[in-house]
Amino acid sequence: MLRRSKRIAEIEKRKNQPEDLTKKPKLSEELIQREIEELNANIVNHENNTRRTDDRWATEKTENDVLRLRIHVSEMSTRRAKHQTSEVKITLKKTTKEAGSLKKKIGEMLEELENFKDFDEAITKAKKETSSNRQKWMEEIEKIQEKQEEKNGGPIEWKMCEICAFEYSEEEKKVPRVLNCGHTICTECAGNFIMNTFNNHNTIRCPFDRQMTQLRSGGVYGLPRNCALVNL
């Protein structure tokens, strides 16, 4: 009986308590739960920001590596170009000196020619000496070209057709032909670029500057030969 009276008294006491005191613990738990959710959201947001920062840093690092590689390749190309320019200057200086010596010899030959009584004999002698000097000159040029080709590991670029990459020669298909625009390609490649226009005139479109060259009698074989590329 006593226990029942105590329970009834506690129930009455709770009923008489203010409404705010009974709800306060519940509101506090809600606030705590809300703060926990906000903290979790901040953590997720921070993790996303960190991930984006890492991705951005990785991308910038890759771009920097590519840029560094390009700079290295550019520096290597510049050094190679300077070295080749130096070699060309040395060769040009030597060639100029030899040309001056040859010019001096020609002058001496002309002076001697005036003293010859037999004109035909003088002409024959001059031709022989000129041919001999030309042969020596060509041999020196060939030596220089051979050294250059050994360094490059193949024929010099200006002695090769830029379309098929074969070296120019006296062979019918590999004879260098000059187009109207001034560019040179081999006979075989010129034949591959022939176009039939509306007036049935065969023309060649230059593969470098797209200018047209009209073919006359003989087709591609009627184009001018670039003898300098074959003789050098």
SULZI-V324079 format. One record per run of one state. SS is the DSSP state (~ for helix, > for strand, _ for the rest). FROM is the first residue (numbers start at 1). TO is the last residue. If there is no record, write none. Layout:
{{SS/FROM/TO} {SS/FROM/TO}}
//
This chain:
{{_/1/1} {~/2/16} {_/17/18} {~/19/115} {_/116/118} {~/119/152} {_/153/156} {~/157/159} {>/160/160} {_/161/166} {>/167/167} {_/168/171} {~/172/174} {_/175/175} {>/176/178} {_/179/183} {>/184/186} {~/187/192} {_/193/193} {>/194/196} {_/197/201} {>/202/205} {_/206/211} {>/212/214} {_/215/218} {~/219/222} {_/223/223} {>/224/225} {_/226/226} {~/227/231} {_/232/232}}
//
